[in-house]
Amino acid sequence: MLMDDILELADVVADSELEGAIIWLLRLIGLLALLGGLGLWLLTDMGLLVLPLVLIVGGLILLIVPSLLLTLAELGGD
């Protein structure tokens, strides 16, 4: 159910004129999360690595997934 909603939203974004801007905005947020996670991991003395790990994984997901979702929406829309 959630994946259907995400693909429907990706289809709406793919049909709009703002496709490229939204992809780059999500990539920028992902890059900032990735750099923040790496900074927390390398530059602080945290006992638990949960927060840096979540930021790194979340950043990688935001860097990769938006373009994949839009590609799937375009393939499904044909």
Beta strands, then each sheet from edge to edge (+ up, - down):
end
